[in-house]
Amino acid sequence: MANSLNKVMLIGHLGDEVKMHYFEGGNCIGRFPVATNESFSNRQTGEKVTTTEWHNVVVRNKLAELCEKYLSKGDRVFVEGKIKTRQWEQEGVKRYTTEIHALEMTFLTTKKDLNNPGPAGQEPNETKSTGAQPIGGTADDLPF
């Protein structure tokens, strides 16, 4: 197969505040960790086990500015993007990191919105994204 696909979809909670870096020319980049959890029952003991996986998310320009403005630690987000691996050398040692470069995001819950509700009739978890639709619509959204 000649074609390939590099696509990631995550639903998780921010593990820290968005860290911004600004460049000449007006471009910017934001970085933040997102935690995803998985729960299962241990077959031998029957004990419920929860594991957490941490993902380094990178957002650019307008999406980065929106993330900085609306997101804070603990907020729940849906991230859609692709995996990128970087390498560099530090003190003679090769270092690697794997990042999720977000192309679209949906803010599922934000503390800033929950603490400061908007105008009457506006839901506190209104979607703020770059084109993504909210997850979980109404029955009217179903195609059947």
WOURDA-V412540 format. One record per helix or strand. SS is the DSSP state (~ for helix, > for strand). FROM is the first residue (numbers start at 1). LEN is the number of residues. If there is no record, write none. Layout:
# WOURDA-V412540
ss=SS from=FROM len=LEN
ss=SS from=FROM len=LEN
This chain:
# WOURDA-V412540
ss=> from=8 len=7
ss=> from=19 len=4
ss=> from=28 len=14
ss=> from=48 len=13
ss=~ from=61 len=10
ss=> from=76 len=15
ss=> from=93 len=17
ss=~ from=111 len=5
ss=~ from=139 len=3
